[in-house]
Amino acid sequence: MVHCPECDSDLDQQQDVEFVEMDAETGFFAASKRFYVVACGECGAAIGGGVAGAKA
């Protein structure tokens, strides 16, 4: 079982976490990848993140 490092709530179901997509645009150019952060659904603490692939 996984627990949130901030609030110690259980993270055992998909709805226990939130996937937040971050805007990759900087200035005139948009990045070709989509960045995301995985956050605790209870307190909102960032747990992880990554790159989701090419932006359509």
Secondary structure, DSSP 8 states (H G I E B T S, - for coil): --B-TTT--B--SGGGEEEEEE--EETTEE-SEEEEEEEETTT--EEEEEEEEE--
